[in-house]
Amino acid sequence: MKRLFSALLLVTLSFNAMGSVCSPNWKITGYYSPIEMEFPQGQNQRILIKEFGHLYFNEAFVKEVKMEGWGRTRFGWYLGYFSNQFHKSETPLNAKGHHLQLGAVAIDTQYLKMGNKITIPQVNDIIGVNWFVANDTGSAIKKKHIDVYTGEGKLAKATSWQVTGKKQVCITSI
């Protein structure tokens, strides 16, 4: 099945003028870092943060952090959720433990290589970057699916919805 899928993918590939391999019909989604202060006052939830201790956070914020990966707390540091635990960091982190920044994309490492430069013609201008860099992963990212990091806060959340859809993706080898 995997060989058949790879063969079908190769048939749909084309090369653009920059030497990238382009392929249509990729599932593009966006992810962002919520900001705790942008959530309305509501029910608080006590959580255990690895190597830090217990703290109370807005329940809606905690739910969003679990979905998105990282969120900026009222304290200025970031609360992350992975490996079924909450973590604390000075910045949001990618899967390699490096600072997550605009232009990062999460990929399926069985399908694309970490470090690949990627263009998504319909999305690059929305985000304001020339290239996306494959340097993150996510458990929900499978096969022809790329998740684009759109930044922090409500505007970034709205942008994550703007980038969502089926798009052409061009990949440059590393």
N, C-alpha and C positions, 0 to 999 in steps of 0.2 A: 504494500500500500504506500509506504513512504517513498519507494523508488518511482512508483507511478506518479505520485504527487510532484516529486522533483522533476520528472520528465515533463509533466504538464506545465510546470513553472518555467522551465527552460524554453518551451515553445512560445510562451507569452512575453519573453524578455526581448528588449530592444536596447541598442546603444544610442546614447545621445552624444552631442558634439563634445562634451567634456570628458568622455571616456567612461561615463557611469553606465551601469546597467539599469534600465528602467522597466518597470512592471506595473500593469494596471491593477485596480480592484483590491488594494490593500485596505484593511480595516484600520482607520486612524481614530484614536481617542485621545483625550487630554487628561492630565492630572495636575493638581496644584497643591500648594500648602495653605490650609486655612489659617486664619488669624483669630485667636480666641476672643479678642476684644470686639470682633465684628459679630459675635453671636449674642442674641438677646439674652438677658438674664433668664435663667431657668433652673431646672433641677440640676444639682451638682452630683458628681459621682466620685467616690474615693477610689483611686487607682494606685497600684504599686509600680514604682519606676525602678528598674534594675539599677543596683548600686547607688541608689539615692534615697528611696523610702516612699512613704505614702503621701499623696497630696490630693486635694479636691479640685476637680475641673468641671466646667459646664458639660452636661451629659451630651448635648448635641455636638459640641466641639470634639469630645472624645470619640463619638461615633464617626465623625468626618475624618479624624486622624487615622482611625482604624482602616477606613476605606482608601484614603489618599497616601498614607505612609508617614507624613510629617506635618506638624502644625506649629506655628509660633505662639507661645504661651504669653500670658499677661506679664510674666517675669522677663521676657525678652529672649529666652532660650527656646529651643525646639523640642517638642515631644514627638517621639517616633514610635511606630508600632510595627514590629516584625518578630519572627520566631515566637509568636504567641506571647510577647512581652512588650512592655513600654520601656522606652529608652530616652535618655536626655542627651542633647548635643547643642553646641553653640550655633550650628547651621544645620539645615536639612541635608541628609546624606543620601548618596546613591547606593546601589548594591555593593560597590567596592569600598564603601566607607569614606568616599570623597565628597566634598561640597557639591550639592546638587544645584545646578544653575540653568537659566534659560538656554535653550538649545540642546538640552539633554533629551534623549529618547530611551524608553524602555523597550527591549526587544526579547524575542525568544532566541536564546543562545544556541539552540539546536538548529536554528534557521538562518540567523545572521551572526556576524562576528562582532564582538565587543570592539569598539574603536572605529567601526565603519563610519564614514561620512555619508550623510543621507540628505537628499533634498526632497521635499514634498511641495511641488510647485504651487499648489493651491493653499499651502499653509505657511511657507517661509515668510511671506509678506505679513501675514496676520501676526506672527510671533515677532517679526523684525530681526531675523537672523538669516545669514547666507547659507549656513550648513547646520544640520542637526548632527549630534555625535551620539552613537550608540554606546552608552556607558551605564545603563541601568537595566534592571530586569523586574519582572513582576509575575506572580503566580498565575494571573489571569491573561498574560500575554503569550499567545500561542500562534505559531506559524506566521501567516501573512498579517500580523497585527503589530502596530507600532503605537506606543503611548507617548505623547509629547508633553513634556513639562512646561507649563504655561506661567509659572511664577507663584506669587503669594496674594492671598486675599480675594475679595468678591469679584474684582475685575478679572483676575486670573481664572476664577471659576467660570465666569461668563465666557471667557476666551476658550476654555477647555471645551465648552459646548460648540463654539464656532468651528473648531478644527475637526470635530467628529464627522465621520462619514467614510465612504469608499473613495480612495484617491490613488493617483499614480505616485509611485515612489521610485526615486533614482538612487542607487547605491554605488559608492566608490570604494573599491577595495583598499585595504590598509597596507 
